[in-house]
Amino acid sequence: MLVAMAAMVMVSCKETPYINAPGTNNENIPDSIQVLIPDTNGIEISVDSAIALCRSLPNGGETTEVYKIRGMVTANTTHPFEVPAKRRDISFTISDNGGVSGLACYYMKNENNIRFQSGKQVPLAESRVTVVGVLTKYVSTSGKVTPELKDGFIVKIDSLVSCDFKGCPEPKAGELSVNDAILISDSVGAGNKATGSFKIRGVVITKEMPTPSDLQSYGNMVFTISSDGGTYATCYRLKGKNNGKFTAYNQLMIGDTVVVKVDEIQNYNGICEPAKGYVLESSNPNF
């Protein structure tokens, strides 16, 4: 299940076209090793520089230096509550060119190098984070090379969701905002749920892509909605129009304004999770 980070006010993002070959990335970080960062003991480099460094290592080798790298989260592969409680780390991928190339970040802790305490703290796809760790060159038994940063932690959260978030219309009479739904989720506590009939208005900020067979068999989607670009709710396995199946991926897209109608608002390890329902309305012309 796709999950994401703690509610905060989203900071502004200034993304410029990617320039690299060689040169600088879109954060104006030179593609060469720079000065030591005193507060993190990490050498600041771009994602692509980190990838190049990993590939220059011997198979299975790792750097003796610690590096500090900022990038856009392109995928999450674990949830902290799906790993042993004594670890509570996660794995995700970062990129500085929109996912054309990526650095796998394995066994990462949260800010201040502590274990994740809530599902809310996990970064959403397209959020921006700065991480610190040791670089390594992982080679699978089939010979596939994966550039990795491992056993590190998140230093800074630059934005919680995509910089493309443009805001959400106010809920109409009888509807809840996403923040209203979060208050309900928080009030019942982790592992519990509120039941009833709820309509929630929000903008889709991330979505999971079911396999073609799952889409055909079940016709539901898992996606994340927000009212303010900083807080969010993860809509779990909701159906499409008139409580029927989704039949195509383009019937639900990032940026759509939707109203979901659900029978439950669950609290999944701190995450607001509307469930047992469907998309009632959508701005998507394919809906």
LINBELNOR-V416841 format. One record per residue. RES is the residue in one small letter. OMEGA is omega in degrees with one decimal (NA if undefined). Layout:
BEGIN
RES&OMEGA, RES&OMEGA
END
This chain:
BEGIN
m&179.4, l&-178.6, v&-174.1, a&-161.8, m&-176.7, a&-177.7, a&177.0, m&173.5, v&-177.4, m&177.2, v&-179.3, s&-179.7, c&177.8, k&-178.0, e&177.7, t&-179.4, p&-178.3, y&178.2, i&-177.5, n&174.0, a&-18.6, p&-179.7, g&177.3, t&175.8, n&-174.3, n&172.6, e&-177.9, n&173.9, i&-177.5, p&178.0, d&174.2, s&-176.7, i&-178.9, q&-175.1, v&176.5, l&178.2, i&-170.8, p&-173.2, d&-177.8, t&-173.6, n&179.8, g&177.3, i&-172.1, e&175.9, i&177.9, s&178.0, v&-178.0, d&174.7, s&177.9, a&178.7, i&179.6, a&178.0, l&178.9, c&-176.6, r&179.8, s&-179.5, l&170.8, p&179.7, n&-179.3, g&-178.6, g&177.1, e&-178.1, t&172.7, t&-179.9, e&173.4, v&-176.4, y&178.2, k&-170.3, i&176.5, r&177.9, g&177.1, m&177.0, v&-179.6, t&179.7, a&169.8, n&179.7, t&179.0, t&173.1, h&-174.1, p&-179.4, f&173.3, e&174.8, v&-177.7, p&-177.5, a&-179.2, k&177.5, r&-178.5, r&174.3, d&-178.6, i&175.5, s&177.2, f&-179.5, t&175.8, i&-179.6, s&169.6, d&174.9, n&174.8, g&176.7, g&176.1, v&172.5, s&-175.9, g&176.8, l&179.3, a&179.9, c&-173.9, y&175.6, y&-177.0, m&173.9, k&-179.6, n&179.5, e&-177.5, n&174.8, n&177.3, i&180.0, r&176.4, f&-177.8, q&-176.0, s&176.2, g&179.3, k&-172.8, q&-176.3, v&-175.6, p&175.0, l&171.4, a&-179.7, e&171.2, s&-179.7, r&-179.7, v&171.6, t&-175.6, v&177.2, v&177.6, g&179.3, v&179.6, l&179.6, t&178.2, k&179.9, y&178.4, v&-178.9, s&178.5, t&178.0, s&179.2, g&179.5, k&179.9, v&176.6, t&173.9, p&-174.9, e&164.1, l&-172.2, k&174.9, d&-179.6, g&179.2, f&177.8, i&178.7, v&-172.9, k&174.1, i&-177.4, d&175.4, s&-174.2, l&-180.0, v&-178.1, s&175.8, c&-178.3, d&-179.3, f&-174.4, k&-179.9, g&-175.8, c&175.3, p&178.2, e&177.6, p&177.0, k&179.8, a&179.7, g&-179.9, e&173.7, l&166.2, s&175.7, v&179.0, n&175.8, d&179.5, a&178.7, i&177.7, l&177.5, i&179.1, s&179.8, d&-176.4, s&-178.9, v&176.9, g&-176.0, a&178.1, g&-178.7, n&-178.6, k&171.7, a&-179.7, t&-178.9, g&174.8, s&-173.8, f&170.7, k&-175.0, i&178.6, r&178.6, g&178.0, v&179.8, v&-178.9, i&171.3, t&172.7, k&173.0, e&178.9, m&176.6, p&175.8, t&177.6, p&-179.4, s&177.5, d&177.7, l&-179.8, q&-175.8, s&-172.4, y&175.7, g&178.0, n&-177.6, m&169.8, v&-177.1, f&-175.9, t&179.3, i&-179.7, s&173.3, s&-172.0, d&-179.5, g&179.6, g&176.7, t&-172.4, y&171.5, a&179.3, t&179.9, c&-169.5, y&174.1, r&177.5, l&178.0, k&-177.2, g&-173.4, k&179.0, n&179.5, n&176.5, g&-177.4, k&161.1, f&-178.7, t&-179.7, a&-178.5, y&-175.4, n&175.9, q&174.6, l&-174.9, m&174.1, i&-177.0, g&177.8, d&167.2, t&-175.9, v&166.5, v&177.6, v&176.5, k&-173.7, v&177.9, d&-177.7, e&165.6, i&-176.5, q&171.2, n&-178.7, y&-179.4, n&178.0, g&-178.9, i&173.4, c&-173.0, e&173.2, p&-175.2, a&-179.8, k&179.8, g&-175.7, y&176.2, v&-177.3, l&-179.3, e&177.4, s&173.9, s&-177.6, n&-179.5, p&178.6, n&-176.8, f&NA
END
